[in-house]
Every structure is written in C-alpha cells, then in structure tokens.
C-alpha cells in the first residue's frame, strides 16, 4: 500500500481511526443479530433492512470524536458511497425515500466538514484517503463473506487470486500483501460467537 505510506503521520492517524471505526456501528448488531423466522442463521448485511443500515452508518460516524474532523469526514463520505450503492439496488419506494433523506443529511455534514478541512488538505488528498478507506472496507467485506466464498475459512489463508469470480477492486500492489487480523465469526443461535486469527493474502 504505497499510497498510504506517503501520507504524513497526522493523516495516517486519521485514516487509521476511520478504518477502525467505520464499521463500529455494526457492533450492536453483531452481538444481537436478527434472524429469519424459524431459522437459527443470522441475517447478513445483504438481508437486513434499510432502516437498520442507516442506524449502523449513523452510529459509526457518531463514534468518532467531534475533534477528529478528518476521520469523521472520511466515514461520512464512505456512508454516502454505501447509501448510494444501496439506493441504486432497490426499487422499494419507501427505502429510496429513507435513503434520500439520509443522503441529504449526510451530504450536509460532509460539506460542513469539508469546508473546515479545506485550508488543511487538498481535494486530491481527501479523495485519496477516501479511496483507501473504501479499500479497507472491501477487505473487511471479504472476511465477512466467509460462508459465501469457498476458499475463505478461519485460521487459514485467503488468497484473492485463487478465486476467479472475485476481482480485487481497487487493485493493490504488484506483489502480494499479507495481513494478520482478528476476525469475529457470527454463528447460529446454537453456537458461540468465535474470535479467531485470520491471515489474508491479497494479490
């Protein structure tokens, strides 16, 4: 991740906090998941309601200290990105209205933060940092899809290049990069929640 290395310490710290907290709104759901009727398997992120998504996105932004304007801006921008994806993938008029209202609010917050950051950071810097947060989110999404991608399992290697249906976007490096992370596995009602070490290799 050569693009990350070039940033000064203050910007790296802001990106680190944004990467750490951008999904923290999920914490409550992960420990109190919803289930389909007569099922012991928790709903995944593709199955939960739009209202729940909005609550999660909002909570993630609220968890960042108000003084950390750059981190909050990055999470706010990421929320807008995710909400636009969801809005483009639903025909439900009620959901579209909820997403439209959320986007209006989030864009107002984003604009206020951007104006405060404008004297300190160029548009290019903000765009690059936002891009890197998307990349981090894509990595975490890959881990979350544990049961849906055959070659992903806990305490084993994950290699993007081993599965042709998955394209690594945005591209990483010319050489493989390996990360050691801690992942939490949300299990069925009859099982305990597992936290395990997971090694990821991205090509």
N, C-alpha and C positions, 0 to 999 in steps of 0.2 A: 504494500500500500504506500507507494512512493509519494502520492499526492498528500497523504496525511502527514508524512514526515517533514514536509516543507513548511508547515504552519508553525508559528511561534507558540510558546508554551501556553499563553492565555487562551488562544483559540483551540488548541488541542484539549485543554481542560474543559472548555465549553462543549466541545464535540463529545468528549468522554461523558459529561453529565447528561447530555441529550441522549446519547446511546444507552446510558444506564437507565434513564427514567422514561424514555419514550413509550415503553410498554408497561410501565408500572401500574397503569390503570387496570391492567388485567389481573393484578394480584388478588383482589377480592373475588373475582370470578373464578380464578384458578383454584382457590381454596374452597369456593362454594359454587361449583359448576351446576349448570342446568342440564336436565335430562329429558330425552323424548319420553312420551307416555309409554309405560310398560317396558322401558329399556334401562339397562344399567350402564350404558355407554354415554359419557358426557357429550353435549353438543360441542362441535368445534367452531372456530371463528367464522366459518362459512355458513353456519346454521343459526347463529344467534341473531336476535332482532336488531334492526337499525337503531332503535332507541338505546339498546344496551351498548352498541358500538359507540354511539355518541357520548354516553356516560363514561365509557372507558377512555375515549380520546380526551375528553374534557378533564378527567381525573389525572391523566398523565401530564397534561400541561400545568394543572394546579399544583402538582407535586414539586415543581421547580420553584425555588426561591425567587421572589419578585426582583431581587437584585441581579439575578443571573439572566440578564436580558437576552444575551446571545443564545444561550441554551433554550430559553423559552421561545425565542423566535424560531429556532430550528425545529422544535417539537410542534409549534403552531403551523409552520409551513408543511411539516410532514402530515399533520392532521388533515390539512386542506387537500394534500395529494391523495390520502387514503379515502377521504369523503368523496372526492371527485370520481375515483375508481368505482366506489360503491354506487354512486348516483348513475354512472353510465352503465351499470349492470343490473338495474332494476326497472321494472315497468310499473311498480306499485306507486300510485299517485300520492298516497299518504306518506310513504317512505321518502319519495322525492321531495315533498314539502318539508319534512323534518330535516333532510339533508341540506336543502336550500337555506333554511333558517340557520342551521349550524354553520354552514359555509359563510353566510353573511356576517355572523358574529365573529367567526374565526379570522376572516379577512380584515375586519376592523381592528382586531387585536394585532394581527400581523403587520398592518400598516403603521399602527402606533409604535410598535417595537422597531420596525424598520427605520422610521424617522429618527428614533433615538439612537440607533446604531449607525446611521448614515455617516456621521462625522468620523467614525472609527473604522469602518470596514467598507470596502468596495463592493459593488453588486456582484462582481466576479467571485470574491471571497465568500460572500453569503451563499451564492449558488453552488460553489464547490463544496462547502461544508454541508449544505442541504443534500447534495448528491451523495456524499459519504454516509450520511445518516440513513438514506434510502438503502444503501449497500448493506449497512449493519442490520437493518430491518429485514432485508432479503435473506441474510444469513440466519437470523433467528427464525424466520418463517420456514426455512429449510429444516431446521431442527424440529419445529412444531409439527411438521408433516410426517413425523416418524412412522406412523402406521400406513401412510399412503404412498411412500416411496420404498420399494422393496429392499434397497441396499442400505437403508438407514437403520441402525439399531444402537441401543445404548451400550457404552463401553467398547465400541468398535469404531472403525474408521468410516468416514463418509467421504467419498470421492466423487465430485460432480461429474467428472469426465466419464465415469463408469455407467452413466445412465443417459442415453442419447435423447430422451424425451425432455430432459431438463436442460435448458440453456442458461448459462451463468450470465445474468444481466444485472448491473453493468459488468463488463469484463474486469478481471482483477489484474494479474501480473503475467509476465511471460513465463515465470517459474511458479510451481505450486506453493501455496502458503498454507501452513498448518496451524490451527488454533486448538488449544485445550480449553474447554469450557465446562461449566457446571450446568446441567440441564435438569429441569423438573418434569417428570412424566405424570400427567393427569390420568389416573386409571379409572376403571369402572367402580361402581359403588362397593363391590365386594373386595376391592384391593386398596392397599395403602398408596398414598402419593409417594413416588420414588424420586430421589435426587441422586443423580449419577454423574460421573465424569464422562465426557464425550470428546473424542478427538475428531476434528473436522479438517479435511484437506480440500482446498479449493484450487482448481486449475483454471 
